[in-house]
Amino acid sequence: MSSTAITPAPVPLGRRIKRFMADRPLIPLIILLVILVVILQLLRPGIVNERWIANTIKFAIPLAILAGCQTMTMLTGGIDLSVGTVATMSAFIMATQVVNQDPAVAFLLAMMPAVLIGLVNGIGVGVFRVHPLIMTLGTSLIGTGCLQVYQRTVIASGAKIPDFLAWLGTGVTWGFPNALLLYVPLAGLIVFTLARTGFGRLLYAVGDNERATRLSGVRYWQVITALYITSSVLAGITGLLYIGLIKAPSLSLAEPLVLPSVAAAVIGGTSIFGGRGGYTGTIVGALILTVLTTLLTILQMPEGARRILFGLIVLFVTAAYLRIVEDK
């Protein structure tokens, strides 16, 4: 009795490419980053040098930290639109309080609104079940109003950028931005938390199946409250770093980074529907957007067109990832 082996049908090339991108999302991201750098070099020969790399990293770091906030909240199916306001409040309070206060006291005062807004966001989303988009948008508007009231009380005292924040934001040592001294440990902590800790696993579990997580005994509100406090604290740290880079406190300092931070997380492979993604891809996504911003500046594209482009990127990448997941 003879048996005939059944030869499996060949997998189409398009399906194999999609599967490859789904299994190794960092590779296409790095390829895209290299392509953008090459295009930049072709448009402006000689621009890609040691100084340009250092400046690119300087501006990518604040975006990458805020994108880390979005990555963690998006893993649970949420989003944090208050990070720009929190970063702006921390930066503005630090710059105005350090005029008359000890830097350590000014730092504590600057971080207090971050912790408070994070706590309110966590309670609103985790306890009262307000949608994260609505909750964080509401606290963002409230925070902006409070900051405007606060500005009137300190308008006569002026503002000052602490020397150590200027050194951290703009300084370069042996060709490496000083901001890496803060960012590398911070990024390592985020990656470790998501990959190796119980809290990180809970974030994925909540985003993947909230009901099953609740039935397994997890206290959902505690996880969400801790998440949004962490997100706001990271946003506050970003504001302090960013004001050291920009050196010009304003009432809208970090607001332009909110949409790009969402885009960086989405480009990095984090699903806006929760349960899938990671911070490593988000870092590359932040670098891609920073290089893209430089490219658009060279092409003299206005700010409004850049925002439209970032919005289209979010829509396109989200649709692409949904298609990959469906076909996988």
C-alpha positions as CSV (number, residue, x, y, z in Angstrom):
1,M,0.0,0.0,0.0
2,S,1.5,3.3,-1.1
3,S,1.0,6.7,0.4
4,T,1.3,10.0,-1.4
5,A,2.8,13.0,0.4
6,I,0.7,16.1,0.3
7,T,2.8,19.2,-0.6
8,P,1.6,22.3,1.2
9,A,0.6,25.2,-1.0
10,P,3.3,27.9,-1.3
11,V,2.7,30.9,0.9
12,P,2.2,34.1,-1.3
13,L,5.0,36.6,-1.1
14,G,2.7,39.3,0.3
15,R,1.5,37.1,3.1
16,R,5.1,36.2,4.0
17,I,6.1,39.9,4.1
18,K,3.2,40.7,6.4
19,R,4.0,37.8,8.7
20,F,7.7,38.9,8.8
21,M,6.6,42.5,9.7
22,A,4.3,41.2,12.4
23,D,7.0,38.9,13.9
24,R,9.9,41.4,13.7
25,P,8.4,44.9,13.8
26,L,11.7,46.6,14.6
27,I,13.4,45.6,11.4
28,P,11.0,47.5,9.0
29,L,11.1,50.5,11.4
30,I,14.9,50.6,11.4
31,I,14.9,50.3,7.6
32,L,12.4,53.2,7.4
33,L,14.6,55.3,9.7
34,V,17.7,54.7,7.6
35,I,15.8,55.6,4.4
36,L,14.7,58.9,5.9
37,V,18.3,59.7,6.9
38,V,19.5,58.9,3.4
39,I,16.9,61.1,1.9
40,L,17.8,63.9,4.2
41,Q,21.5,63.5,3.3
42,L,20.6,63.6,-0.4
43,L,18.5,66.8,0.0
44,R,21.1,68.5,2.1
45,P,24.5,67.0,1.6
46,G,26.7,67.0,4.7
47,I,23.8,67.6,7.2
48,V,24.2,64.1,8.7
49,N,27.2,64.5,10.9
50,E,28.1,64.1,14.6
51,R,26.4,67.4,15.6
52,W,23.2,66.6,13.7
53,I,23.0,63.2,15.3
54,A,23.4,64.7,18.8
55,N,20.8,67.4,18.1
56,T,18.4,64.7,16.8
57,I,18.8,62.7,19.9
58,K,18.2,65.7,22.1
59,F,14.9,66.5,20.5
60,A,13.9,62.8,20.2
61,I,14.3,62.1,23.9
62,P,11.4,64.3,25.3
63,L,9.1,62.9,22.5
64,A,10.2,59.4,23.4
65,I,9.4,59.8,27.1
66,L,5.9,61.2,26.3
67,A,5.5,58.4,23.8
68,G,6.4,56.0,26.6
69,C,3.4,57.4,28.6
70,Q,1.2,56.7,25.6
71,T,2.6,53.2,25.1
72,M,1.8,52.2,28.6
73,T,-1.7,53.6,28.6
74,M,-2.5,52.3,25.1
75,L,-1.5,48.8,26.3
76,T,-4.6,48.9,28.5
77,G,-6.8,50.3,25.7
78,G,-6.5,53.9,26.9
79,I,-4.7,57.1,26.0
80,D,-3.3,60.0,28.0
81,L,-4.0,63.4,26.3
82,S,-3.0,65.3,29.5
83,V,0.7,64.6,29.2
84,G,1.4,67.8,27.2
85,T,-0.3,69.9,29.9
86,V,1.4,68.1,32.7
87,A,4.8,68.6,31.1
88,T,4.1,72.3,30.5
89,M,2.9,72.8,34.1
90,S,5.9,71.2,35.6
91,A,8.3,73.1,33.4
92,F,6.6,76.5,34.0
93,I,6.3,76.0,37.8
94,M,9.9,74.9,38.0
95,A,11.1,78.0,36.0
96,T,9.1,80.4,38.1
97,Q,9.6,78.9,41.6
98,V,13.3,78.4,41.3
99,V,13.7,82.2,41.2
100,N,12.8,82.4,45.0
101,Q,13.0,78.8,46.1
102,D,15.7,76.2,46.6
103,P,15.9,74.0,43.4
104,A,14.9,70.9,45.4
105,V,11.8,72.7,46.7
106,A,11.0,74.0,43.3
107,F,11.3,70.5,41.9
108,L,8.8,69.1,44.5
109,L,6.4,71.9,43.7
110,A,6.7,71.3,40.0
111,M,5.9,67.6,40.4
112,M,2.9,68.1,42.6
113,P,0.5,68.9,39.8
114,A,1.8,65.9,37.9
115,V,1.0,63.5,40.7
116,L,-2.4,65.1,41.3
117,I,-3.5,65.0,37.7
118,G,-2.3,61.4,37.4
119,L,-4.3,60.5,40.5
120,V,-7.4,62.2,39.2
121,N,-7.0,60.5,35.8
122,G,-6.5,57.1,37.5
123,I,-9.6,57.4,39.8
124,G,-11.7,58.8,36.9
125,V,-10.8,56.0,34.6
126,G,-10.3,53.1,37.1
127,V,-13.1,53.8,39.6
128,F,-15.7,55.9,37.8
129,R,-15.2,54.2,34.4
130,V,-14.9,57.5,32.5
131,H,-13.4,56.9,29.0
132,P,-9.6,57.7,29.1
133,L,-9.9,60.0,26.1
134,I,-12.6,62.1,27.8
135,M,-11.0,62.0,31.3
136,T,-7.5,63.0,30.2
137,L,-8.8,65.7,27.9
138,G,-10.9,67.1,30.7
139,T,-8.0,67.2,33.2
140,S,-5.8,68.7,30.4
141,L,-8.2,71.6,30.0
142,I,-8.5,72.1,33.7
143,G,-4.7,72.0,34.1
144,T,-4.4,74.6,31.3
145,G,-6.8,76.9,33.1
146,C,-5.1,76.5,36.4
147,L,-1.7,77.3,34.8
148,Q,-3.1,80.5,33.3
149,V,-4.4,81.6,36.7
150,Y,-1.0,80.7,38.3
151,Q,0.8,82.7,35.6
152,R,-0.9,85.9,36.8
153,T,0.4,85.4,40.4
154,V,4.0,85.0,39.3
155,I,4.2,87.3,36.3
156,A,6.1,89.9,38.3
157,S,8.8,87.5,39.6
158,G,9.9,86.4,36.2
159,A,11.4,83.0,35.3
160,K,14.8,81.3,35.3
161,I,16.1,78.1,33.8
162,P,18.2,76.2,36.3
163,D,21.7,75.6,35.2
164,F,21.5,71.9,35.7
165,L,18.4,71.6,33.5
166,A,20.2,73.6,30.8
167,W,23.2,71.4,31.1
168,L,21.0,68.3,30.9
169,G,18.9,69.5,28.0
170,T,21.5,71.1,25.7
171,G,24.9,69.8,26.9
172,V,27.0,67.3,25.0
173,T,29.9,65.3,26.5
174,W,32.3,63.4,24.3
175,G,29.8,63.7,21.4
176,F,26.9,62.2,23.5
177,P,24.0,64.4,24.7
178,N,23.9,64.8,28.5
179,A,20.1,64.0,28.4
180,L,21.1,60.3,27.8
181,L,22.2,60.2,31.4
182,L,18.6,60.6,32.3
183,Y,16.9,58.8,29.4
184,V,18.9,55.6,29.2
185,P,18.1,54.4,32.8
186,L,14.5,55.7,32.3
187,A,14.0,53.8,29.1
188,G,15.6,50.7,30.5
189,L,13.2,50.9,33.5
190,I,10.2,51.1,31.2
191,V,11.3,48.2,29.1
192,F,12.1,46.1,32.1
193,T,8.8,47.0,33.8
194,L,6.7,46.0,30.7
195,A,8.7,42.8,30.0
196,R,9.7,41.5,33.4
197,T,7.4,42.7,36.1
198,G,3.9,41.8,37.3
199,F,2.7,45.3,36.8
200,G,3.8,45.2,33.1
201,R,2.0,41.8,32.6
202,L,-1.1,43.3,34.2
203,L,-1.1,46.2,31.7
204,Y,-1.1,43.7,28.8
205,A,-3.7,41.5,30.5
206,V,-6.1,44.4,31.1
207,G,-5.8,45.6,27.5
208,D,-6.2,42.1,26.1
209,N,-9.2,41.1,28.1
210,E,-10.3,43.3,30.9
211,R,-13.2,41.1,32.0
212,A,-11.0,38.0,32.4
213,T,-8.5,40.1,34.3
214,R,-11.2,41.2,36.8
215,L,-12.5,37.6,37.2
216,S,-9.0,36.4,38.0
217,G,-8.9,38.6,41.0
218,V,-7.0,41.6,39.7
219,R,-8.1,45.0,41.2
220,Y,-8.5,46.9,38.0
221,W,-8.8,50.3,39.6
222,Q,-5.5,49.9,41.4
223,V,-3.7,49.0,38.2
224,I,-5.2,51.9,36.3
225,T,-4.5,54.4,39.0
226,A,-0.9,53.4,39.3
227,L,-0.6,53.5,35.5
228,Y,-1.9,57.1,35.2
229,I,0.2,58.4,38.1
230,T,3.3,56.8,36.5
231,S,2.3,58.4,33.1
232,S,1.9,61.9,34.7
233,V,5.2,61.7,36.6
234,L,7.0,60.7,33.4
235,A,5.3,63.7,31.7
236,G,6.4,66.0,34.5
237,I,10.0,64.8,34.2
238,T,9.7,65.4,30.4
239,G,8.7,69.0,31.0
240,L,11.7,69.7,33.2
241,L,14.0,68.2,30.6
242,Y,12.3,70.0,27.7
243,I,12.5,73.4,29.3
244,G,16.2,72.8,29.7
245,L,16.4,72.2,26.0
246,I,14.1,75.0,24.8
247,K,15.0,77.5,27.5
248,A,11.8,79.5,27.1
249,P,9.0,78.7,29.5
250,S,5.5,79.2,28.0
251,L,1.9,78.1,28.6
252,S,2.0,75.8,25.6
253,L,5.6,74.5,25.9
254,A,5.0,70.7,25.4
255,E,1.5,70.8,23.9
256,P,2.8,70.3,20.3
257,L,4.3,67.0,21.4
258,V,1.0,65.3,22.3
259,L,-0.1,64.2,18.8
260,P,3.5,63.1,17.8
261,S,3.8,61.1,21.0
262,V,0.7,59.1,20.0
263,A,2.0,58.7,16.5
264,A,5.4,57.5,17.8
265,A,3.7,54.8,19.9
266,V,1.5,53.7,17.0
267,I,4.4,53.6,14.6
268,G,6.4,51.6,17.1
269,G,3.8,48.8,17.0
270,T,1.6,49.5,20.0
271,S,-2.1,48.8,19.3
272,I,-4.5,51.6,20.3
273,F,-7.0,48.8,21.1
274,G,-4.7,47.4,23.9
275,G,-2.9,44.2,24.7
276,R,-0.1,44.5,22.1
277,G,3.1,46.5,21.7
278,G,6.2,47.5,23.5
279,Y,8.5,50.4,24.3
280,T,11.5,49.4,22.1
281,G,9.5,50.1,18.9
282,T,8.3,53.4,20.4
283,I,11.8,54.6,20.8
284,V,12.5,54.0,17.1
285,G,9.1,55.6,16.3
286,A,10.2,58.8,18.1
287,L,13.5,58.9,16.2
288,I,11.6,58.4,12.9
289,L,9.3,61.3,13.7
290,T,12.2,63.6,14.7
291,V,14.1,62.9,11.5
292,L,10.8,63.4,9.6
293,T,10.3,66.7,11.2
294,T,13.8,67.8,10.1
295,L,13.0,66.6,6.6
296,L,9.8,68.6,6.6
297,T,11.6,71.7,7.8
298,I,14.0,71.5,5.0
299,L,11.1,71.1,2.6
300,Q,9.6,74.2,4.3
301,M,6.3,72.5,5.2
302,P,4.2,74.6,7.6
303,E,3.2,73.4,11.1
304,G,-0.4,72.8,10.1
305,A,0.6,70.5,7.3
306,R,2.9,68.6,9.7
307,R,0.0,68.0,12.1
308,I,-2.1,66.7,9.2
309,L,0.7,64.4,8.2
310,F,1.1,63.0,11.8
311,G,-2.7,62.4,11.9
312,L,-2.5,60.6,8.6
313,I,0.4,58.5,9.9
314,V,-1.6,57.4,12.9
315,L,-4.6,56.4,10.7
316,F,-2.4,54.6,8.1
317,V,-0.3,52.7,10.6
318,T,-3.3,51.6,12.6
319,A,-5.1,50.3,9.5
320,A,-1.9,48.5,8.4
321,Y,-1.5,46.8,11.8
322,L,-5.1,45.8,11.9
323,R,-4.7,44.2,8.5
324,I,-1.6,42.4,9.5
325,V,-3.2,41.0,12.6
326,E,-6.3,39.8,10.6
327,D,-4.1,38.0,8.1
328,K,-1.7,36.5,10.6
